[in-house]
Amino acid sequence: MSREQTFVIVGAGLAGAKAAETLRAEGHDGKLVLIGDEPFRPYDRPYLSKEYLRSEKDFDGIAIHKADFYRDNDIDLRTSTVVEDIDLLESAVVISSGEKSSGERIAYDKLLLATGATPRHVDVSGSHLGGVYYLRNLADSNALRSAINPSTRLVVIGAGWIGAEVAASARQIGATVVLIEQASLPLERVLGHEVGEIYRSLHAKHGVVLHFGVAVESFIGTDTLEAVKLSDGTVLEADLAVVGVGAYPRVELAQAAGIRVDNGIVVDEYLQTSAPNVYAAGDVANAFHPRYSTHIRLEHWYAALHQGPVAAANMLGKKTVYDRIPYFYSDQYDLGMEYRGWAPSYDQVVFRGDPAAGEFIAFWLSDHHVVAAMNANIWDMGDTLEALVAGASVIGVDHLTDPNYDLS
């Protein structure tokens, strides 16, 4: 690789950091610029709702690389820097930062967009009040970490992954927690009714007050939050509220540049966008998945972890397909789980083990094929479940549910 070539990565999260690491490891010896709008070096976001929020890890414990990694690998890490524009005709990005005046241009030979996602906000009366939080970045988690204590009355709006994990962490800290969800169960959109019921029971067992089938009507207070009013008229006294109702992919830069956007930045199986020499990875990438013959956008750590290196390989001309089976994990209280597969539709869910005891495997079946599997507090089945899902295996329900049947 010629030293004259410059690779630019916009977004200093997991996907961007792992792409930079891979580019150096795989032989790019030209200029490498990694641009992030936060004042921190790249870190792992899943900890923000779990161990970091509970003060069980410090920043060094969640950082992706040690502080000297970027210097030692000649990676020009630009923190607190905003990319204002992408000039596709001139192959350049326009940046601004606290240290440099607006309008600095960095020419690129290859560009990776790893801009991530931003929280979806609720537009109701009082949403501007102090004490109403969203959790996306380190600053958000730092603020919550300082605010939540055993005397806190916390209302969590949204029982998806962020909301459920924050509720669990807050209870572990000792706070009083109320969890609000418009659906009938936590995580129902992703996991369905049967597994959603397991998480409902889990949170109830740990003392979370649950309100399902309702939305937030307003936040009440003068300058800071005092209460949350629900759509059924219930008023909940509250010191803090955390809103976790989903996220939008950060596509503004790509869209303004004329790059194809549809539920994220649209990329092919090589993570190539519609623009020459421009790639996308992580939460923002709506990637064509050859296994499923459709585009899938995955807002999960695993996708960012592996799409970053695949994008880097393709920036180096190695023609590498991203075809990993979707995966995500979650830890809530004493229930840890891993989910593999993609099941936008399915016929039934069956269990092996004892869900009530918190140690089980769930299988999602479509036309008798295993399309997804989740192991909960069982840690020696990952490779077997991966193979079952990757092969869309057909196994009788009696065998799936029989703990004595060898699935391998």
Secondary structure, 3 states (H helix, E strand, C coil): CCCCCEEEEECCCHHHHHHHHHHHHCCCCCEEEEECCCCCCCECHHHHHCCCCCCCCCHHHHECCCCCHHHHCCCEEECCEEEEEEECCCCEEEEEECCCCCCEEEECCEEEECCCEEECCCCCECCCCECEEECCCHHHHHHHHHHCCCCCEEEEECCCHHHHHHHHHHHHHCCEEEEEECCCCCCHHHHHHHHHHHHHHHHHHCCCEEEECCCEEEEEECCEEEEEEECCCCEEECCEEEECCCEEECCHHHHHHCCCECCCEEECCCCECCCCCEEECHHHEEEEECCCCEEEECCCHHHHHHHHHHHHHHHCCCCCCCCCCCEEEEEECCEEEEEEECCCCCCEEEEEEEHHHCEEEEEEEECCEEEEEEEECCCCCHHHHHHHHHCCCECCHHHHHCCCCCCC
